[in-house]
């Protein structure tokens, strides 16, 4: 799934890879993402009380120049590294 605008999630579940492209703004609380997240361009996110997993690659790929804030989240993955990327934004 590709997102380039605003996305608000509350107690939701995403079971496919999700990529936040330039201009994307994610607000996420109490949710489950099971196939990892990719942040590109200048995408930003506020993620709280959520679980992010991926069994087939990095859980989070940070290629964004924007800020990604994680608050009380579980990052669960088997691969090394679990979080990767070349973004210049804050994670």
C-alpha positions as CSV (number, residue, x, y, z in Angstrom):
1,X,0.0,0.0,0.0
2,X,1.3,3.5,-0.9
3,X,0.3,6.6,1.0
4,X,1.0,10.2,-0.1
5,X,-1.5,12.2,2.0
6,X,-2.8,12.1,5.5
7,X,-3.6,8.8,7.1
8,X,-5.2,8.4,10.6
9,X,-5.3,5.0,12.2
10,X,-7.0,4.1,15.5
11,X,-7.1,0.4,16.6
12,X,-6.6,-0.6,13.0
13,X,-4.6,-3.4,11.3
14,X,-2.6,-3.4,8.1
15,X,-1.4,-6.8,6.8
16,X,0.5,-5.7,3.7
17,X,3.8,-3.7,3.3
18,X,3.0,0.1,3.6
19,X,5.1,2.9,2.1
20,X,4.7,6.5,3.1
21,X,5.8,8.7,0.2
22,X,6.8,12.4,0.1
23,X,4.1,14.5,1.7
24,X,2.6,11.6,3.7
25,X,1.5,12.3,7.3
26,X,0.7,9.3,9.5
27,X,-1.1,9.5,12.9
28,X,-1.4,6.0,14.4
29,X,-2.5,4.8,17.8
30,X,-3.2,1.3,19.2
31,X,-2.7,-0.4,15.8
32,X,-1.0,-3.4,14.2
33,X,1.2,-3.3,11.1
34,X,2.4,-6.8,10.2
35,X,4.5,-6.4,7.0
36,X,6.8,-3.4,7.9
37,X,6.8,0.3,7.1
38,X,8.9,2.4,4.6
39,X,9.2,6.1,5.0
40,X,10.5,8.1,2.0
41,X,10.8,11.7,0.8
42,X,9.7,14.0,3.6
43,X,7.0,11.8,5.2
44,X,6.3,12.2,8.9
45,X,4.6,10.0,11.5
46,X,3.4,9.9,15.1
47,X,3.0,6.3,16.2
48,X,1.8,5.3,19.7
49,X,0.9,2.2,21.5
50,X,1.3,0.0,18.4
51,X,3.0,-3.1,17.3
52,X,5.0,-3.2,14.0
53,X,6.4,-6.5,12.7
54,X,7.9,-8.0,9.6
55,X,9.2,-11.5,9.2
56,X,10.8,-11.0,5.8
57,X,12.9,-7.9,6.1
58,X,13.5,-4.8,8.1
59,X,10.6,-3.7,10.3
60,X,11.1,0.0,9.6
61,X,13.0,1.5,6.6
62,X,13.7,5.2,7.4
63,X,14.5,7.0,4.1
64,X,12.7,10.2,5.0
65,X,14.0,13.6,5.8
66,X,10.9,14.1,8.1
67,X,10.5,13.1,11.7
68,X,9.1,9.7,12.8
69,X,8.1,9.6,16.5
70,X,7.5,6.2,18.2
71,X,5.9,6.2,21.6
72,X,5.3,3.0,23.6
73,X,5.6,0.8,20.5
74,X,6.7,-2.8,20.0
75,X,9.1,-3.3,17.1
76,X,9.3,-7.0,16.4
77,X,11.4,-8.6,13.7
78,X,13.8,-11.5,13.1
79,X,16.1,-9.8,10.6
80,X,19.2,-7.8,11.2
81,X,19.0,-4.8,11.1
82,X,15.4,-4.4,12.4
83,X,15.5,-0.7,11.6
84,X,17.4,0.6,8.6
85,X,17.6,3.3,6.0
86,X,19.4,6.4,4.8
87,X,17.0,9.1,5.9
88,X,18.3,12.3,7.4
89,X,15.1,12.9,9.5
90,X,14.7,12.0,13.2
91,X,13.5,8.6,14.3
